[in-house]
């Protein structure tokens, strides 16, 4: 959940959207969004997560546990590391 929250936060900031705006557009509370972004939320419905991801231009994908990252994931991770440097 922590990684998902980080991705959501980074994309929200990239789009220059406040937590309050994103929460309002997706029908969740700002507090829930904040907890999701920090990875500390204890319970959130999958429909809410999908609405947030859809609004930010992402989709939810499922893969087997322990599967190695895809080339796209490795590339995105590398690009994110470059932006942080």
C-alpha positions, -999 to 999 in steps of 0.1 A, spaced: 0 0 0 29 23 7 42 21 -29 7 27 -43 3 58 -21 36 72 -32 27 68 -68 -6 85 -63 10 114 -44 37 119 -71 12 119 -99 -12 142 -80 17 167 -75 28 163 -111 -7 174 -122 -6 202 -96 -38 189 -79 -44 195 -42 -55 166 -19 -88 184 -14 -94 187 -51 -86 151 -59 -106 139 -29 -136 160 -41 -133 148 -77 -132 111 -67 -157 111 -38 -134 103 -9 -124 123 21 -92 143 21 -82 125 53 -85 91 35 -65 103 6 -38 116 29 -37 83 47 -35 64 14 -7 86 2 13 80 33 6 42 33 -10 44 67 -47 38 57 -61 7 74 -91 2 52 -102 15 18 -125 1 -8 -111 -11 -41 -136 10 -60 -123 41 -43 -87 32 -52 -97 25 -88 -115 59 -90 -84 77 -78 -61 58 -102 -85 64 -131 -86 101 -124 -48 102 -124 -45 82 -156 -35 49 -141 -50 15 -140 -48 -13 -115 -28 -44 -127 -25 -78 -110 5 -101 -113 17 -132 -94 33 -125 -60 71 -125 -62 71 -119 -100 100 -98 -111 92 -62 -122 85 -56 -158 108 -36 -180 83 -7 -179 83 -8 -141 121 -8 -140 122 21 -165 97 42 -145 116 35 -113 149 47 -129 132 78 -142 118 86 -108 152 82 -92 167 106 -118 140 132 -109 148 129 -72 185 134 -78 
